[in-house]
């Protein structure tokens, strides 16, 4: 089994995307809005430009508009201030609570990564770099490399 803390972006996104598809919901810590599955992005808490790691514990779900606005220059607090200025903030207290929740649920994310089914999906996607998930169920997928 792969060490969850060393997974790359594709593996993380696959597992979290699968969790979202199964009903797990995230509130954006940047604007306080519920993140729609097609607007889901993974951001660095501490930017890679500021020597932040790519590990799971330095990642935070953001909606795509917040992720784009934040870039590598803004902190989460500065992002919320910008969203207040430009009218994108739904509820600042909800956004702050979402940030606390993400920090408090890294253990749950770790558990998601340790789930054997999600490990298999992430491993397949990383191996094939295809950007799609294999069909589920017995016999639904044939991997020619595994004989």
Steps between C-alpha positions, in 0.01 A plus 500: 500500500629846409584748774208743474708799610730476198230482232516740208229743392331256259474234768365746758251650257378154394433391856340826610299518177370151569409603856309800360325275248393275788339794678777653709451876497754776549445868573754734344722658768548797267138607445281286727303344212435129456746372238315351205673181374595662165652802683721295734872587516787409731704793625821524699444644848859622493589582139768297329659840421535541878653151536170332585494126438283313250395252768137443591529681831590821313203474265158656541191479282398832345248585234664572164423878508668531842791281395554717193477826696728375778769375264835473677501857628213526749456338838159358583431803721592736212278299265204540734567877520504520116176301485343742750612794283373356172171361636586129455492421872193299592570490875838574656428307820400194295823536300709519819316199642571310176871575540492370858307196385753417229784528747311280747406236244838415354463171685175433309674585174776259602232234551361574152847448356545175689174355360615211272242578228605864482869398506434275199328780308772754575773251414333420167458867408859585592633199308307576183487883520171478311300739715206262523399240755458135404147355507404340828398142566642156432616457142420863416863586433781309340851630565731339240804558723354273770490143372 
